């Protein structure tokens, strides 16, 4: 198990690291979970193997310290995770996250853009936008076909 000091008080984030090639994959758990327990099966599955994997426990979770002075905001978690990525030499890693970990990953990408990579360059392009409805319940005919004698939607 590896660790990095991430607060001025000396609090440490700990992670399990699996060897492999670059870029690394960093797994982040949701609220109340721990990455080694939550992501171990995914990280060692035959399809995604071969990549360096870091199964990180955020502060206050799993094997990481539980500092009393840490505010546990998404920004604080993102800053602490940025320190871990620097310590581990895993800048430019792919982030795989669940629930609260996903929110931390979004804040991390915003607060700590990768040097040399234009903002948004590695972000996935959004899919097609959902149609905007003018009134509650108004639905375009091309999406929901009309059925004679039946009303679609709520109360159908």
C-alpha positions as CSV (number, residue, x, y, z in Angstrom):
1,X,0.0,0.0,0.0
2,X,1.3,3.4,-0.9
3,X,0.6,6.8,0.6
4,X,1.1,10.5,0.3
5,X,0.9,13.4,2.7
6,X,-1.9,15.7,1.5
7,X,-2.5,18.2,4.3
8,X,-0.2,20.6,6.2
9,X,-1.0,18.5,9.3
10,X,0.5,15.4,7.7
11,X,-2.7,13.5,6.9
12,X,-2.2,10.8,4.4
13,X,-4.2,9.3,1.5
14,X,-3.5,5.7,0.9
15,X,-3.9,3.6,-2.2
16,X,-3.4,0.1,-3.6
17,X,-1.3,0.2,-6.7
18,X,-1.3,-2.5,-9.5
19,X,1.6,-2.4,-12.0
20,X,1.1,-1.8,-15.6
21,X,1.6,0.7,-18.5
22,X,0.7,4.3,-18.9
23,X,-1.5,6.2,-18.8
24,X,-2.5,5.0,-15.3
25,X,-6.1,4.5,-14.3
26,X,-7.2,6.0,-11.0
27,X,-10.2,4.5,-9.3
28,X,-12.2,6.6,-6.9
29,X,-15.0,5.3,-4.7
30,X,-18.3,6.8,-3.7
31,X,-19.4,8.2,-0.3
32,X,-18.9,5.7,2.5
33,X,-17.0,3.2,0.4
34,X,-13.4,2.2,-0.2
35,X,-11.7,1.7,-3.6
36,X,-9.9,-1.5,-3.1
37,X,-13.1,-3.3,-2.0
38,X,-15.3,-1.5,-4.6
39,X,-13.0,-1.7,-7.7
40,X,-10.6,-4.6,-7.2
41,X,-12.6,-7.0,-9.5
42,X,-12.8,-4.3,-12.2
43,X,-9.1,-3.4,-12.0
44,X,-7.9,-7.0,-12.4
45,X,-10.5,-8.1,-15.0
46,X,-8.8,-9.5,-18.2
47,X,-10.3,-6.8,-20.5
48,X,-8.8,-3.7,-18.8
49,X,-5.6,-5.2,-17.5
50,X,-2.1,-4.1,-18.5
51,X,-2.5,-0.6,-17.2
52,X,-1.1,0.8,-14.0
53,X,-4.0,1.1,-11.6
54,X,-4.3,3.2,-8.4
55,X,-7.2,2.3,-6.1
56,X,-7.4,5.4,-4.0
57,X,-9.2,5.9,-0.7
58,X,-10.2,9.5,-0.2
59,X,-9.5,11.2,3.1
60,X,-12.0,9.9,5.7
61,X,-12.6,6.6,3.9
62,X,-11.0,3.2,3.9
63,X,-7.3,3.0,4.8
64,X,-6.8,6.8,4.5
65,X,-6.5,9.1,7.5
66,X,-9.6,10.7,9.0
67,X,-8.5,14.2,9.8
68,X,-10.7,16.3,12.1
69,X,-9.7,19.6,10.4
70,X,-10.5,18.5,6.9
71,X,-13.7,20.0,5.6
72,X,-14.6,17.2,3.2
73,X,-15.7,19.5,0.4
74,X,-15.4,18.4,-3.2
75,X,-12.7,21.0,-3.7
76,X,-10.7,19.8,-0.8
77,X,-10.9,16.2,-1.9
78,X,-9.9,17.3,-5.5
79,X,-6.9,19.2,-4.2
80,X,-5.8,16.2,-2.0
81,X,-6.2,13.8,-5.0
82,X,-4.1,16.2,-7.1
83,X,-1.3,15.8,-4.5
84,X,-1.7,12.0,-4.7
85,X,-1.4,12.1,-8.5
86,X,1.7,14.2,-8.3
87,X,3.3,12.0,-5.7
88,X,2.5,8.9,-7.6
89,X,3.7,10.3,-10.9
90,X,0.3,9.6,-12.4
91,X,-0.5,13.0,-14.1
92,X,-2.7,12.5,-17.1
93,X,-4.3,9.4,-15.7
94,X,-7.8,8.2,-16.6
95,X,-10.2,8.7,-13.8
96,X,-12.7,6.0,-13.1
97,X,-15.1,7.0,-10.3
98,X,-18.4,6.2,-8.7
99,X,-20.9,8.5,-7.1
100,X,-19.2,11.1,-5.0
101,X,-15.9,10.0,-6.6
102,X,-17.3,11.2,-9.9
103,X,-18.0,14.6,-8.5
104,X,-14.5,14.8,-7.1
105,X,-13.1,13.8,-10.5
106,X,-15.1,16.7,-12.2
107,X,-13.8,19.2,-9.7
108,X,-10.3,17.8,-10.1
109,X,-10.4,18.3,-13.9
110,X,-11.6,21.9,-13.4
111,X,-9.2,22.9,-10.6
112,X,-6.1,21.0,-11.8
113,X,-6.0,20.9,-15.6
114,X,-3.2,18.8,-17.0
115,X,-0.1,20.7,-18.1
116,X,0.3,20.8,-21.8
117,X,-3.2,19.5,-22.5
118,X,-5.7,22.1,-23.7
119,X,-8.7,22.3,-21.4
120,X,-11.4,19.8,-22.4
121,X,-9.1,18.0,-24.8
122,X,-9.5,14.6,-23.1
123,X,-13.1,15.1,-22.1
124,X,-15.7,13.0,-23.9
125,X,-17.9,15.0,-26.3
126,X,-21.5,15.3,-25.1
127,X,-24.1,13.2,-26.9
128,X,-27.2,14.6,-28.6
129,X,-29.2,17.0,-26.5
130,X,-32.6,16.1,-25.2
131,X,-35.4,18.2,-26.8
132,X,-36.5,21.2,-24.8
133,X,-40.2,21.2,-24.1
134,X,-42.1,24.5,-23.8
135,X,-44.9,23.3,-21.5
136,X,-45.0,20.5,-19.0
137,X,-46.1,17.3,-20.7
138,X,-45.7,18.6,-24.3
139,X,-44.0,15.9,-26.3
140,X,-43.0,16.0,-30.0
141,X,-44.8,13.5,-32.1
142,X,-41.6,12.1,-33.6
143,X,-40.4,10.9,-30.2
144,X,-43.6,9.4,-28.7
145,X,-46.1,8.3,-31.3
146,X,-49.7,9.0,-30.7
147,X,-51.8,5.9,-30.0
148,X,-55.5,6.3,-30.7
149,X,-57.6,6.4,-27.6
150,X,-54.6,6.5,-25.2
151,X,-52.8,9.4,-23.7
152,X,-49.0,9.0,-23.2
153,X,-47.2,10.3,-20.2
154,X,-48.4,10.9,-16.7
155,X,-51.8,9.6,-15.8
156,X,-51.9,7.3,-18.8
